[in-house]
Amino acid sequence: MTTTNAPATPTVEVGDLVKDAHGRHRVVTDLRDGLPLLRRRTGGAPEEPPVDPRTLTLIARRGTWS
């Protein structure tokens, strides 16, 4: 797994693995109005967009994590 630990916004894309402000790993499932929608890495319903998407940290790009 590739780790960059760089602020994710505005470069996150659908399928990317990110860490939120609470340290939880999340998957970007969609982008709406420039805000990423996230879900838990292991599944579950989409969550609300983060209040400040700049708080996301990119962990790995789509296709590079499992």
C-alpha positions in Angstrom: 0.0 0.0 0.0 1.3 3.5 -0.9 1.1 6.1 1.8 1.5 9.8 1.0 0.1 11.5 4.2 -0.6 14.6 2.1 -3.8 16.7 2.4 -6.2 15.0 0.0 -8.3 17.9 -1.3 -8.8 18.7 -4.1 -7.1 15.7 -5.5 -9.2 12.8 -4.1 -10.9 10.6 -6.6 -13.6 8.0 -6.4 -12.0 4.7 -5.1 -9.3 6.4 -3.1 -8.6 5.3 0.4 -8.3 8.3 2.8 -8.0 8.9 6.5 -10.6 11.3 8.0 -10.0 13.9 10.8 -10.8 11.2 13.4 -8.2 8.8 12.1 -10.7 6.4 10.5 -9.9 4.9 7.1 -12.7 5.7 4.5 -13.3 5.1 0.8 -14.3 7.9 -1.5 -17.5 6.7 -3.2 -18.6 9.8 -5.0 -17.9 13.5 -5.5 -20.8 15.9 -5.3 -20.4 19.6 -5.7 -16.7 19.0 -5.1 -17.2 17.3 -1.8 -16.2 13.7 -1.3 -18.8 11.2 -0.1 -17.2 8.5 2.1 -18.0 5.1 3.4 -16.3 2.7 5.8 -13.6 0.7 4.3 -15.4 -2.5 5.1 -18.8 -1.5 3.7 -21.8 0.3 4.9 -24.0 3.2 3.8 -22.4 6.4 2.4 -21.6 9.0 5.1 -22.2 12.7 4.9 -19.4 14.7 3.2 -16.8 16.0 5.7 -17.3 19.5 6.9 -13.9 20.4 5.7 -12.6 18.0 3.1 -9.1 19.5 3.6 -8.9 17.4 6.8 -8.7 14.2 4.7 -5.3 12.5 4.2 -4.8 10.4 1.1 -3.6 6.9 2.0 -3.7 5.1 -1.3 -5.1 5.6 -4.8 -7.8 3.5 -6.4 -6.5 0.1 -7.5 -3.4 0.2 -5.2 -5.0 -0.9 -1.9 -7.0 -3.9 -0.9 
